[in-house]
Amino acid sequence: MLETAAVAIRPSVRDNGIMAIDDMLCMHCGACVGTCPTNAIFLNEVFLTFNEDCTQCGMCVKVCPVGAIDYPRGHKLATMK
């Protein structure tokens, strides 16, 4: 008898118009928090959030070791990749 393994469905990337975060990739390392010049990034036990102070400078995108942060849909830099 074959057993089927439970398949985890990856949630979509959260994109609230400020920045897009892939919660499945994020390692909660905090590199982005320390890099943000406006202190707009908050890391809690569950996920990463950005507030309205975010200027979309891209420092967090560059420093994330796993590529969990990206520009929101429709952002000019998101379409250039």
mmCIF file of the N, C-alpha and C atoms, coordinates in Angstrom:
data_MODEL
# 
_entry.id   MODEL 
# 
loop_
_atom_site.group_PDB 
_atom_site.id 
_atom_site.type_symbol 
_atom_site.label_atom_id 
_atom_site.label_alt_id 
_atom_site.label_comp_id 
_atom_site.label_asym_id 
_atom_site.label_entity_id 
_atom_site.label_seq_id 
_atom_site.pdbx_PDB_ins_code 
_atom_site.Cartn_x 
_atom_site.Cartn_y 
_atom_site.Cartn_z 
_atom_site.occupancy 
_atom_site.B_iso_or_equiv 
_atom_site.pdbx_formal_charge 
_atom_site.auth_seq_id 
_atom_site.auth_comp_id 
_atom_site.auth_asym_id 
_atom_site.auth_atom_id 
_atom_site.pdbx_PDB_model_num 
ATOM 1   N N  . MET A 1 1  ? 0.837  -1.175 0.000   1.00 0.00 ? 1  MET A N  1 
ATOM 2   C CA . MET A 1 1  ? 0.000  0.000  0.000   1.00 0.00 ? 1  MET A CA 1 
ATOM 3   C C  . MET A 1 1  ? 0.882  1.240  0.000   1.00 0.00 ? 1  MET A C  1 
ATOM 4   N N  . LEU A 1 2  ? 0.622  2.149  -0.903  1.00 0.00 ? 2  LEU A N  1 
ATOM 5   C CA . LEU A 1 2  ? 1.398  3.382  -1.003  1.00 0.00 ? 2  LEU A CA 1 
ATOM 6   C C  . LEU A 1 2  ? 0.833  4.452  -0.089  1.00 0.00 ? 2  LEU A C  1 
ATOM 7   N N  . GLU A 1 3  ? 1.729  5.104  0.622   1.00 0.00 ? 3  GLU A N  1 
ATOM 8   C CA . GLU A 1 3  ? 1.309  6.223  1.460   1.00 0.00 ? 3  GLU A CA 1 
ATOM 9   C C  . GLU A 1 3  ? 1.656  7.519  0.750   1.00 0.00 ? 3  GLU A C  1 
ATOM 10  N N  . THR A 1 4  ? 0.780  8.457  0.848   1.00 0.00 ? 4  THR A N  1 
ATOM 11  C CA . THR A 1 4  ? 1.054  9.750  0.228   1.00 0.00 ? 4  THR A CA 1 
ATOM 12  C C  . THR A 1 4  ? 1.604  10.697 1.283   1.00 0.00 ? 4  THR A C  1 
ATOM 13  N N  . ALA A 1 5  ? 2.641  11.363 0.929   1.00 0.00 ? 5  ALA A N  1 
ATOM 14  C CA . ALA A 1 5  ? 3.249  12.330 1.849   1.00 0.00 ? 5  ALA A CA 1 
ATOM 15  C C  . ALA A 1 5  ? 2.449  13.624 1.810   1.00 0.00 ? 5  ALA A C  1 
ATOM 16  N N  . ALA A 1 6  ? 2.407  14.266 2.936   1.00 0.00 ? 6  ALA A N  1 
ATOM 17  C CA . ALA A 1 6  ? 1.725  15.560 3.000   1.00 0.00 ? 6  ALA A CA 1 
ATOM 18  C C  . ALA A 1 6  ? 2.538  16.563 2.196   1.00 0.00 ? 6  ALA A C  1 
ATOM 19  N N  . VAL A 1 7  ? 1.878  17.297 1.363   1.00 0.00 ? 7  VAL A N  1 
ATOM 20  C CA . VAL A 1 7  ? 2.538  18.294 0.527   1.00 0.00 ? 7  VAL A CA 1 
ATOM 21  C C  . VAL A 1 7  ? 2.252  19.668 1.108   1.00 0.00 ? 7  VAL A C  1 
ATOM 22  N N  . ALA A 1 8  ? 3.315  20.376 1.414   1.00 0.00 ? 8  ALA A N  1 
ATOM 23  C CA . ALA A 1 8  ? 3.152  21.736 1.932   1.00 0.00 ? 8  ALA A CA 1 
ATOM 24  C C  . ALA A 1 8  ? 2.948  22.683 0.763   1.00 0.00 ? 8  ALA A C  1 
ATOM 25  N N  . ILE A 1 9  ? 1.927  23.454 0.842   1.00 0.00 ? 9  ILE A N  1 
ATOM 26  C CA . ILE A 1 9  ? 1.655  24.423 -0.221  1.00 0.00 ? 9  ILE A CA 1 
ATOM 27  C C  . ILE A 1 9  ? 2.313  25.737 0.165   1.00 0.00 ? 9  ILE A C  1 
ATOM 28  N N  . ARG A 1 10 ? 3.188  26.188 -0.681  1.00 0.00 ? 10 ARG A N  1 
ATOM 29  C CA . ARG A 1 10 ? 3.917  27.421 -0.409  1.00 0.00 ? 10 ARG A CA 1 
ATOM 30  C C  . ARG A 1 10 ? 2.986  28.611 -0.570  1.00 0.00 ? 10 ARG A C  1 
ATOM 31  N N  . PRO A 1 11 ? 2.890  29.449 0.457   1.00 0.00 ? 11 PRO A N  1 
ATOM 32  C CA . PRO A 1 11 ? 2.024  30.620 0.346   1.00 0.00 ? 11 PRO A CA 1 
ATOM 33  C C  . PRO A 1 11 ? 2.617  31.613 -0.644  1.00 0.00 ? 11 PRO A C  1 
ATOM 34  N N  . SER A 1 12 ? 1.767  32.409 -1.212  1.00 0.00 ? 12 SER A N  1 
ATOM 35  C CA . SER A 1 12 ? 2.259  33.400 -2.154  1.00 0.00 ? 12 SER A CA 1 
ATOM 36  C C  . SER A 1 12 ? 3.073  34.450 -1.415  1.00 0.00 ? 12 SER A C  1 
ATOM 37  N N  . VAL A 1 13 ? 3.887  35.137 -2.134  1.00 0.00 ? 13 VAL A N  1 
ATOM 38  C CA . VAL A 1 13 ? 4.682  36.212 -1.567  1.00 0.00 ? 13 VAL A CA 1 
ATOM 39  C C  . VAL A 1 13 ? 3.745  37.329 -1.132  1.00 0.00 ? 13 VAL A C  1 
ATOM 40  N N  . ARG A 1 14 ? 3.962  37.806 0.080   1.00 0.00 ? 14 ARG A N  1 
ATOM 41  C CA . ARG A 1 14 ? 3.144  38.926 0.559   1.00 0.00 ? 14 ARG A CA 1 
ATOM 42  C C  . ARG A 1 14 ? 3.637  40.203 -0.107  1.00 0.00 ? 14 ARG A C  1 
ATOM 43  N N  . ASP A 1 15 ? 2.763  40.951 -0.701  1.00 0.00 ? 15 ASP A N  1 
ATOM 44  C CA . ASP A 1 15 ? 3.103  42.193 -1.394  1.00 0.00 ? 15 ASP A CA 1 
ATOM 45  C C  . ASP A 1 15 ? 2.069  43.230 -0.998  1.00 0.00 ? 15 ASP A C  1 
ATOM 46  N N  . ASN A 1 16 ? 2.452  44.095 -0.080  1.00 0.00 ? 16 ASN A N  1 
ATOM 47  C CA . ASN A 1 16 ? 1.499  45.100 0.391   1.00 0.00 ? 16 ASN A CA 1 
ATOM 48  C C  . ASN A 1 16 ? 1.709  46.457 -0.268  1.00 0.00 ? 16 ASN A C  1 
ATOM 49  N N  . GLY A 1 17 ? 2.474  46.493 -1.345  1.00 0.00 ? 17 GLY A N  1 
ATOM 50  C CA . GLY A 1 17 ? 2.724  47.749 -2.046  1.00 0.00 ? 17 GLY A CA 1 
ATOM 51  C C  . GLY A 1 17 ? 3.951  48.470 -1.547  1.00 0.00 ? 17 GLY A C  1 
ATOM 52  N N  . ILE A 1 18 ? 4.456  48.073 -0.358  1.00 0.00 ? 18 ILE A N  1 
ATOM 53  C CA . ILE A 1 18 ? 5.681  48.688 0.143   1.00 0.00 ? 18 ILE A CA 1 
ATOM 54  C C  . ILE A 1 18 ? 6.858  47.842 -0.347  1.00 0.00 ? 18 ILE A C  1 
ATOM 55  N N  . MET A 1 19 ? 6.939  46.606 0.107   1.00 0.00 ? 19 MET A N  1 
ATOM 56  C CA . MET A 1 19 ? 7.924  45.648 -0.388  1.00 0.00 ? 19 MET A CA 1 
ATOM 57  C C  . MET A 1 19 ? 7.271  44.275 -0.380  1.00 0.00 ? 19 MET A C  1 
ATOM 58  N N  . ALA A 1 20 ? 7.825  43.361 -1.157  1.00 0.00 ? 20 ALA A N  1 
ATOM 59  C CA . ALA A 1 20 ? 7.288  42.000 -1.230  1.00 0.00 ? 20 ALA A CA 1 
ATOM 60  C C  . ALA A 1 20 ? 8.217  41.074 -0.451  1.00 0.00 ? 20 ALA A C  1 
ATOM 61  N N  . ILE A 1 21 ? 7.647  40.228 0.403   1.00 0.00 ? 21 ILE A N  1 
ATOM 62  C CA . ILE A 1 21 ? 8.428  39.335 1.246   1.00 0.00 ? 21 ILE A CA 1 
ATOM 63  C C  . ILE A 1 21 ? 7.990  37.897 1.024   1.00 0.00 ? 21 ILE A C  1 
ATOM 64  N N  . ASP A 1 22 ? 8.943  37.025 0.788   1.00 0.00 ? 22 ASP A N  1 
ATOM 65  C CA . ASP A 1 22 ? 8.663  35.599 0.666   1.00 0.00 ? 22 ASP A CA 1 
ATOM 66  C C  . ASP A 1 22 ? 8.912  34.973 2.038   1.00 0.00 ? 22 ASP A C  1 
ATOM 67  N N  . ASP A 1 23 ? 7.842  34.712 2.763   1.00 0.00 ? 23 ASP A N  1 
ATOM 68  C CA . ASP A 1 23 ? 7.945  34.196 4.124   1.00 0.00 ? 23 ASP A CA 1 
ATOM 69  C C  . ASP A 1 23 ? 8.590  32.811 4.192   1.00 0.00 ? 23 ASP A C  1 
ATOM 70  N N  . MET A 1 24 ? 8.508  32.058 3.118   1.00 0.00 ? 24 MET A N  1 
ATOM 71  C CA . MET A 1 24 ? 9.098  30.726 3.112   1.00 0.00 ? 24 MET A CA 1 
ATOM 72  C C  . MET A 1 24 ? 10.618 30.785 2.950   1.00 0.00 ? 24 MET A C  1 
ATOM 73  N N  . LEU A 1 25 ? 11.123 31.830 2.329   1.00 0.00 ? 25 LEU A N  1 
ATOM 74  C CA . LEU A 1 25 ? 12.567 31.973 2.158   1.00 0.00 ? 25 LEU A CA 1 
ATOM 75  C C  . LEU A 1 25 ? 13.229 32.691 3.325   1.00 0.00 ? 25 LEU A C  1 
ATOM 76  N N  . CYS A 1 26 ? 12.516 33.597 3.954   1.00 0.00 ? 26 CYS A N  1 
ATOM 77  C CA . CYS A 1 26 ? 13.086 34.422 5.021   1.00 0.00 ? 26 CYS A CA 1 
ATOM 78  C C  . CYS A 1 26 ? 13.610 33.550 6.163   1.00 0.00 ? 26 CYS A C  1 
ATOM 79  N N  . MET A 1 27 ? 14.873 33.776 6.527   1.00 0.00 ? 27 MET A N  1 
ATOM 80  C CA . MET A 1 27 ? 15.510 33.014 7.600   1.00 0.00 ? 27 MET A CA 1 
ATOM 81  C C  . MET A 1 27 ? 15.460 33.745 8.939   1.00 0.00 ? 27 MET A C  1 
ATOM 82  N N  . HIS A 1 28 ? 14.851 34.907 8.970   1.00 0.00 ? 28 HIS A N  1 
ATOM 83  C CA . HIS A 1 28 ? 14.796 35.737 10.186  1.00 0.00 ? 28 HIS A CA 1 
ATOM 84  C C  . HIS A 1 28 ? 16.195 36.060 10.702  1.00 0.00 ? 28 HIS A C  1 
ATOM 85  N N  . CYS A 1 29 ? 17.127 36.332 9.787   1.00 0.00 ? 29 CYS A N  1 
ATOM 86  C CA . CYS A 1 29 ? 18.503 36.619 10.198  1.00 0.00 ? 29 CYS A CA 1 
ATOM 87  C C  . CYS A 1 29 ? 18.667 38.053 10.694  1.00 0.00 ? 29 CYS A C  1 
ATOM 88  N N  . GLY A 1 30 ? 17.788 38.963 10.262  1.00 0.00 ? 30 GLY A N  1 
ATOM 89  C CA . GLY A 1 30 ? 17.843 40.349 10.718  1.00 0.00 ? 30 GLY A CA 1 
ATOM 90  C C  . GLY A 1 30 ? 18.784 41.237 9.940   1.00 0.00 ? 30 GLY A C  1 
ATOM 91  N N  . ALA A 1 31 ? 19.417 40.721 8.900   1.00 0.00 ? 31 ALA A N  1 
ATOM 92  C CA . ALA A 1 31 ? 20.346 41.534 8.118   1.00 0.00 ? 31 ALA A CA 1 
ATOM 93  C C  . ALA A 1 31 ? 19.648 42.761 7.523   1.00 0.00 ? 31 ALA A C  1 
ATOM 94  N N  . CYS A 1 32 ? 18.429 42.583 7.078   1.00 0.00 ? 32 CYS A N  1 
ATOM 95  C CA . CYS A 1 32 ? 17.682 43.686 6.471   1.00 0.00 ? 32 CYS A CA 1 
ATOM 96  C C  . CYS A 1 32 ? 17.344 44.762 7.504   1.00 0.00 ? 32 CYS A C  1 
ATOM 97  N N  . VAL A 1 33 ? 17.021 44.337 8.709   1.00 0.00 ? 33 VAL A N  1 
ATOM 98  C CA . VAL A 1 33 ? 16.651 45.279 9.769   1.00 0.00 ? 33 VAL A CA 1 
ATOM 99  C C  . VAL A 1 33 ? 17.825 46.203 10.071  1.00 0.00 ? 33 VAL A C  1 
ATOM 100 N N  . GLY A 1 34 ? 19.017 45.642 10.185  1.00 0.00 ? 34 GLY A N  1 
ATOM 101 C CA . GLY A 1 34 ? 20.198 46.430 10.487  1.00 0.00 ? 34 GLY A CA 1 
ATOM 102 C C  . GLY A 1 34 ? 20.656 47.324 9.357   1.00 0.00 ? 34 GLY A C  1 
ATOM 103 N N  . THR A 1 35 ? 20.224 47.018 8.141   1.00 0.00 ? 35 THR A N  1 
ATOM 104 C CA . THR A 1 35 ? 20.635 47.779 6.971   1.00 0.00 ? 35 THR A CA 1 
ATOM 105 C C  . THR A 1 35 ? 19.698 48.940 6.655   1.00 0.00 ? 35 THR A C  1 
ATOM 106 N N  . CYS A 1 36 ? 18.457 48.861 7.064   1.00 0.00 ? 36 CYS A N  1 
ATOM 107 C CA . CYS A 1 36 ? 17.451 49.856 6.684   1.00 0.00 ? 36 CYS A CA 1 
ATOM 108 C C  . CYS A 1 36 ? 17.794 51.246 7.229   1.00 0.00 ? 36 CYS A C  1 
ATOM 109 N N  . PRO A 1 37 ? 17.983 52.236 6.334   1.00 0.00 ? 37 PRO A N  1 
ATOM 110 C CA . PRO A 1 37 ? 18.335 53.586 6.776   1.00 0.00 ? 37 PRO A CA 1 
ATOM 111 C C  . PRO A 1 37 ? 17.178 54.335 7.442   1.00 0.00 ? 37 PRO A C  1 
ATOM 112 N N  . THR A 1 38 ? 15.949 53.885 7.227   1.00 0.00 ? 38 THR A N  1 
ATOM 113 C CA . THR A 1 38 ? 14.798 54.576 7.814   1.00 0.00 ? 38 THR A CA 1 
ATOM 114 C C  . THR A 1 38 ? 14.147 53.781 8.946   1.00 0.00 ? 38 THR A C  1 
ATOM 115 N N  . ASN A 1 39 ? 14.749 52.654 9.327   1.00 0.00 ? 39 ASN A N  1 
ATOM 116 C CA . ASN A 1 39 ? 14.193 51.788 10.376  1.00 0.00 ? 39 ASN A CA 1 
ATOM 117 C C  . ASN A 1 39 ? 12.740 51.409 10.095  1.00 0.00 ? 39 ASN A C  1 
ATOM 118 N N  . ALA A 1 40 ? 12.481 51.043 8.848   1.00 0.00 ? 40 ALA A N  1 
ATOM 119 C CA . ALA A 1 40 ? 11.128 50.723 8.418   1.00 0.00 ? 40 ALA A CA 1 
ATOM 120 C C  . ALA A 1 40 ? 10.826 49.228 8.435   1.00 0.00 ? 40 ALA A C  1 
ATOM 121 N N  . ILE A 1 41 ? 11.799 48.400 8.839   1.00 0.00 ? 41 ILE A N  1 
ATOM 122 C CA . ILE A 1 41 ? 11.626 46.950 8.800   1.00 0.00 ? 41 ILE A CA 1 
ATOM 123 C C  . ILE A 1 41 ? 11.539 46.409 10.221  1.00 0.00 ? 41 ILE A C  1 
ATOM 124 N N  . PHE A 1 42 ? 10.555 45.541 10.439  1.00 0.00 ? 42 PHE A N  1 
ATOM 125 C CA . PHE A 1 42 ? 10.360 44.940 11.752  1.00 0.00 ? 42 PHE A CA 1 
ATOM 126 C C  . PHE A 1 42 ? 10.294 43.431 11.611  1.00 0.00 ? 42 PHE A C  1 
ATOM 127 N N  . LEU A 1 43 ? 11.026 42.742 12.448  1.00 0.00 ? 43 LEU A N  1 
ATOM 128 C CA . LEU A 1 43 ? 11.088 41.292 12.413  1.00 0.00 ? 43 LEU A CA 1 
ATOM 129 C C  . LEU A 1 43 ? 10.467 40.758 13.691  1.00 0.00 ? 43 LEU A C  1 
ATOM 130 N N  . ASN A 1 44 ? 9.344  40.065 13.546  1.00 0.00 ? 44 ASN A N  1 
ATOM 131 C CA . ASN A 1 44 ? 8.747  39.459 14.731  1.00 0.00 ? 44 ASN A CA 1 
ATOM 132 C C  . ASN A 1 44 ? 8.901  37.946 14.642  1.00 0.00 ? 44 ASN A C  1 
ATOM 133 N N  . GLU A 1 45 ? 8.293  37.216 15.527  1.00 0.00 ? 45 GLU A N  1 
ATOM 134 C CA . GLU A 1 45 ? 8.460  35.762 15.568  1.00 0.00 ? 45 GLU A CA 1 
ATOM 135 C C  . GLU A 1 45 ? 7.866  35.058 14.359  1.00 0.00 ? 45 GLU A C  1 
ATOM 136 N N  . VAL A 1 46 ? 6.937  35.704 13.694  1.00 0.00 ? 46 VAL A N  1 
ATOM 137 C CA . VAL A 1 46 ? 6.232  35.050 12.601  1.00 0.00 ? 46 VAL A CA 1 
ATOM 138 C C  . VAL A 1 46 ? 6.711  35.508 11.226  1.00 0.00 ? 46 VAL A C  1 
ATOM 139 N N  . PHE A 1 47 ? 6.790  36.810 11.006  1.00 0.00 ? 47 PHE A N  1 
ATOM 140 C CA . PHE A 1 47 ? 7.189  37.300 9.698   1.00 0.00 ? 47 PHE A CA 1 
ATOM 141 C C  . PHE A 1 47 ? 7.767  38.706 9.753   1.00 0.00 ? 47 PHE A C  1 
ATOM 142 N N  . LEU A 1 48 ? 8.289  39.122 8.630   1.00 0.00 ? 48 LEU A N  1 
ATOM 143 C CA . LEU A 1 48 ? 8.903  40.421 8.430   1.00 0.00 ? 48 LEU A CA 1 
ATOM 144 C C  . LEU A 1 48 ? 7.843  41.415 7.982   1.00 0.00 ? 48 LEU A C  1 
ATOM 145 N N  . THR A 1 49 ? 7.898  42.631 8.490   1.00 0.00 ? 49 THR A N  1 
ATOM 146 C CA . THR A 1 49 ? 6.954  43.658 8.043   1.00 0.00 ? 49 THR A CA 1 
ATOM 147 C C  . THR A 1 49 ? 7.693  44.948 7.745   1.00 0.00 ? 49 THR A C  1 
ATOM 148 N N  . PHE A 1 50 ? 7.097  45.742 6.886   1.00 0.00 ? 50 PHE A N  1 
ATOM 149 C CA . PHE A 1 50 ? 7.604  47.066 6.543   1.00 0.00 ? 50 PHE A CA 1 
ATOM 150 C C  . PHE A 1 50 ? 6.536  48.080 6.913   1.00 0.00 ? 50 PHE A C  1 
ATOM 151 N N  . ASN A 1 51 ? 6.954  49.275 7.319   1.00 0.00 ? 51 ASN A N  1 
ATOM 152 C CA . ASN A 1 51 ? 5.963  50.316 7.575   1.00 0.00 ? 51 ASN A CA 1 
ATOM 153 C C  . ASN A 1 51 ? 6.065  51.403 6.506   1.00 0.00 ? 51 ASN A C  1 
ATOM 154 N N  . GLU A 1 52 ? 5.275  52.451 6.670   1.00 0.00 ? 52 GLU A N  1 
ATOM 155 C CA . GLU A 1 52 ? 5.193  53.512 5.660   1.00 0.00 ? 52 GLU A CA 1 
ATOM 156 C C  . GLU A 1 52 ? 6.462  54.352 5.560   1.00 0.00 ? 52 GLU A C  1 
ATOM 157 N N  . ASP A 1 53 ? 7.422  54.165 6.461   1.00 0.00 ? 53 ASP A N  1 
ATOM 158 C CA . ASP A 1 53 ? 8.692  54.897 6.374   1.00 0.00 ? 53 ASP A CA 1 
ATOM 159 C C  . ASP A 1 53 ? 9.605  54.338 5.290   1.00 0.00 ? 53 ASP A C  1 
ATOM 160 N N  . CYS A 1 54 ? 9.260  53.181 4.741   1.00 0.00 ? 54 CYS A N  1 
ATOM 161 C CA . CYS A 1 54 ? 10.064 52.552 3.692   1.00 0.00 ? 54 CYS A CA 1 
ATOM 162 C C  . CYS A 1 54 ? 10.111 53.444 2.453   1.00 0.00 ? 54 CYS A C  1 
ATOM 163 N N  . THR A 1 55 ? 11.320 53.698 1.960   1.00 0.00 ? 55 THR A N  1 
ATOM 164 C CA . THR A 1 55 ? 11.499 54.519 0.762   1.00 0.00 ? 55 THR A CA 1 
ATOM 165 C C  . THR A 1 55 ? 11.804 53.669 -0.471  1.00 0.00 ? 55 THR A C  1 
ATOM 166 N N  . GLN A 1 56 ? 11.778 52.351 -0.326  1.00 0.00 ? 56 GLN A N  1 
ATOM 167 C CA . GLN A 1 56 ? 12.105 51.408 -1.400  1.00 0.00 ? 56 GLN A CA 1 
ATOM 168 C C  . GLN A 1 56 ? 13.501 51.674 -1.961  1.00 0.00 ? 56 GLN A C  1 
ATOM 169 N N  . CYS A 1 57 ? 14.448 51.953 -1.048  1.00 0.00 ? 57 CYS A N  1 
ATOM 170 C CA . CYS A 1 57 ? 15.825 52.231 -1.462  1.00 0.00 ? 57 CYS A CA 1 
ATOM 171 C C  . CYS A 1 57 ? 16.534 50.976 -1.969  1.00 0.00 ? 57 CYS A C  1 
ATOM 172 N N  . GLY A 1 58 ? 16.074 49.799 -1.548  1.00 0.00 ? 58 GLY A N  1 
ATOM 173 C CA . GLY A 1 58 ? 16.636 48.547 -2.029  1.00 0.00 ? 58 GLY A CA 1 
ATOM 174 C C  . GLY A 1 58 ? 17.795 47.997 -1.221  1.00 0.00 ? 58 GLY A C  1 
ATOM 175 N N  . MET A 1 59 ? 18.159 48.658 -0.137  1.00 0.00 ? 59 MET A N  1 
ATOM 176 C CA . MET A 1 59 ? 19.257 48.145 0.688   1.00 0.00 ? 59 MET A CA 1 
ATOM 177 C C  . MET A 1 59 ? 18.935 46.757 1.228   1.00 0.00 ? 59 MET A C  1 
ATOM 178 N N  . CYS A 1 60 ? 17.696 46.540 1.645   1.00 0.00 ? 60 CYS A N  1 
ATOM 179 C CA . CYS A 1 60 ? 17.305 45.239 2.184   1.00 0.00 ? 60 CYS A CA 1 
ATOM 180 C C  . CYS A 1 60 ? 17.329 44.159 1.102   1.00 0.00 ? 60 CYS A C  1 
ATOM 181 N N  . VAL A 1 61 ? 16.951 44.531 -0.115  1.00 0.00 ? 61 VAL A N  1 
ATOM 182 C CA . VAL A 1 61 ? 16.968 43.576 -1.230  1.00 0.00 ? 61 VAL A CA 1 
ATOM 183 C C  . VAL A 1 61 ? 18.401 43.114 -1.479  1.00 0.00 ? 61 VAL A C  1 
ATOM 184 N N  . LYS A 1 62 ? 19.335 44.052 -1.436  1.00 0.00 ? 62 LYS A N  1 
ATOM 185 C CA . LYS A 1 62 ? 20.737 43.737 -1.704  1.00 0.00 ? 62 LYS A CA 1 
ATOM 186 C C  . LYS A 1 62 ? 21.377 42.899 -0.608  1.00 0.00 ? 62 LYS A C  1 
ATOM 187 N N  . VAL A 1 63 ? 20.978 43.125 0.644   1.00 0.00 ? 63 VAL A N  1 
ATOM 188 C CA . VAL A 1 63 ? 21.648 42.457 1.763   1.00 0.00 ? 63 VAL A CA 1 
ATOM 189 C C  . VAL A 1 63 ? 21.035 41.106 2.125   1.00 0.00 ? 63 VAL A C  1 
ATOM 190 N N  . CYS A 1 64 ? 19.835 40.813 1.682   1.00 0.00 ? 64 CYS A N  1 
ATOM 191 C CA . CYS A 1 64 ? 19.181 39.552 2.042   1.00 0.00 ? 64 CYS A CA 1 
ATOM 192 C C  . CYS A 1 64 ? 19.949 38.372 1.436   1.00 0.00 ? 64 CYS A C  1 
ATOM 193 N N  . PRO A 1 65 ? 20.455 37.471 2.275   1.00 0.00 ? 65 PRO A N  1 
ATOM 194 C CA . PRO A 1 65 ? 21.271 36.368 1.768   1.00 0.00 ? 65 PRO A CA 1 
ATOM 195 C C  . PRO A 1 65 ? 20.502 35.317 0.979   1.00 0.00 ? 65 PRO A C  1 
ATOM 196 N N  . VAL A 1 66 ? 19.179 35.291 1.105   1.00 0.00 ? 66 VAL A N  1 
ATOM 197 C CA . VAL A 1 66 ? 18.398 34.266 0.406   1.00 0.00 ? 66 VAL A CA 1 
ATOM 198 C C  . VAL A 1 66 ? 17.421 34.844 -0.620  1.00 0.00 ? 66 VAL A C  1 
ATOM 199 N N  . GLY A 1 67 ? 17.426 36.144 -0.804  1.00 0.00 ? 67 GLY A N  1 
ATOM 200 C CA . GLY A 1 67 ? 16.545 36.763 -1.794  1.00 0.00 ? 67 GLY A CA 1 
ATOM 201 C C  . GLY A 1 67 ? 15.080 36.747 -1.408  1.00 0.00 ? 67 GLY A C  1 
ATOM 202 N N  . ALA A 1 68 ? 14.792 36.868 -0.118  1.00 0.00 ? 68 ALA A N  1 
ATOM 203 C CA . ALA A 1 68 ? 13.404 36.816 0.345   1.00 0.00 ? 68 ALA A CA 1 
ATOM 204 C C  . ALA A 1 68 ? 12.662 38.138 0.202   1.00 0.00 ? 68 ALA A C  1 
ATOM 205 N N  . ILE A 1 69 ? 13.379 39.220 -0.097  1.00 0.00 ? 69 ILE A N  1 
ATOM 206 C CA . ILE A 1 69 ? 12.758 40.540 -0.202  1.00 0.00 ? 69 ILE A CA 1 
ATOM 207 C C  . ILE A 1 69 ? 12.902 41.030 -1.633  1.00 0.00 ? 69 ILE A C  1 
ATOM 208 N N  . ASP A 1 70 ? 11.845 41.625 -2.144  1.00 0.00 ? 70 ASP A N  1 
ATOM 209 C CA . ASP A 1 70 ? 11.882 42.170 -3.498  1.00 0.00 ? 70 ASP A CA 1 
ATOM 210 C C  . ASP A 1 70 ? 11.000 43.408 -3.547  1.00 0.00 ? 70 ASP A C  1 
ATOM 211 N N  . TYR A 1 71 ? 11.102 44.119 -4.632  1.00 0.00 ? 71 TYR A N  1 
ATOM 212 C CA . TYR A 1 71 ? 10.247 45.284 -4.839  1.00 0.00 ? 71 TYR A CA 1 
ATOM 213 C C  . TYR A 1 71 ? 8.825  44.819 -5.110  1.00 0.00 ? 71 TYR A C  1 
ATOM 214 N N  . PRO A 1 72 ? 7.828  45.637 -4.804  1.00 0.00 ? 72 PRO A N  1 
ATOM 215 C CA . PRO A 1 72 ? 6.436  45.225 -5.023  1.00 0.00 ? 72 PRO A CA 1 
ATOM 216 C C  . PRO A 1 72 ? 6.115  45.122 -6.511  1.00 0.00 ? 72 PRO A C  1 
ATOM 217 N N  . ARG A 1 73 ? 5.042  44.397 -6.804  1.00 0.00 ? 73 ARG A N  1 
ATOM 218 C CA . ARG A 1 73 ? 4.580  44.295 -8.198  1.00 0.00 ? 73 ARG A CA 1 
ATOM 219 C C  . ARG A 1 73 ? 4.326  45.685 -8.755  1.00 0.00 ? 73 ARG A C  1 
ATOM 220 N N  . GLY A 1 74 ? 4.730  45.901 -9.971  1.00 0.00 ? 74 GLY A N  1 
ATOM 221 C CA . GLY A 1 74 ? 4.513  47.193 -10.606 1.00 0.00 ? 74 GLY A CA 1 
ATOM 222 C C  . GLY A 1 74 ? 5.644  48.182 -10.375 1.00 0.00 ? 74 GLY A C  1 
ATOM 223 N N  . HIS A 1 75 ? 6.560  47.880 -9.470  1.00 0.00 ? 75 HIS A N  1 
ATOM 224 C CA . HIS A 1 75 ? 7.700  48.765 -9.221  1.00 0.00 ? 75 HIS A CA 1 
ATOM 225 C C  . HIS A 1 75 ? 8.642  48.647 -10.420 1.00 0.00 ? 75 HIS A C  1 
ATOM 226 N N  . LYS A 1 76 ? 9.222  49.749 -10.850 1.00 0.00 ? 76 LYS A N  1 
ATOM 227 C CA . LYS A 1 76 ? 10.053 49.717 -12.044 1.00 0.00 ? 76 LYS A CA 1 
ATOM 228 C C  . LYS A 1 76 ? 11.248 48.777 -11.912 1.00 0.00 ? 76 LYS A C  1 
ATOM 229 N N  . LEU A 1 77 ? 11.829 48.630 -10.716 1.00 0.00 ? 77 LEU A N  1 
ATOM 230 C CA . LEU A 1 77 ? 12.961 47.723 -10.550 1.00 0.00 ? 77 LEU A CA 1 
ATOM 231 C C  . LEU A 1 77 ? 12.521 46.272 -10.522 1.00 0.00 ? 77 LEU A C  1 
ATOM 232 N N  . ALA A 1 78 ? 11.290 45.993 -10.143 1.00 0.00 ? 78 ALA A N  1 
ATOM 233 C CA . ALA A 1 78 ? 10.792 44.616 -10.144 1.00 0.00 ? 78 ALA A CA 1 
ATOM 234 C C  . ALA A 1 78 ? 10.664 44.094 -11.569 1.00 0.00 ? 78 ALA A C  1 
ATOM 235 N N  . THR A 1 79 ? 10.346 44.963 -12.488 1.00 0.00 ? 79 THR A N  1 
ATOM 236 C CA . THR A 1 79 ? 10.168 44.529 -13.878 1.00 0.00 ? 79 THR A CA 1 
ATOM 237 C C  . THR A 1 79 ? 11.481 44.463 -14.645 1.00 0.00 ? 79 THR A C  1 
ATOM 238 N N  . MET A 1 80 ? 12.559 45.013 -14.099 1.00 0.00 ? 80 MET A N  1 
ATOM 239 C CA . MET A 1 80 ? 13.852 45.018 -14.790 1.00 0.00 ? 80 MET A CA 1 
ATOM 240 C C  . MET A 1 80 ? 14.650 43.751 -14.543 1.00 0.00 ? 80 MET A C  1 
ATOM 241 N N  . LYS A 1 81 ? 14.191 42.886 -13.650 1.00 0.00 ? 81 LYS A N  1 
ATOM 242 C CA . LYS A 1 81 ? 14.945 41.663 -13.320 1.00 0.00 ? 81 LYS A CA 1 
ATOM 243 C C  . LYS A 1 81 ? 14.802 40.621 -14.394 1.00 0.00 ? 81 LYS A C  1 
# 
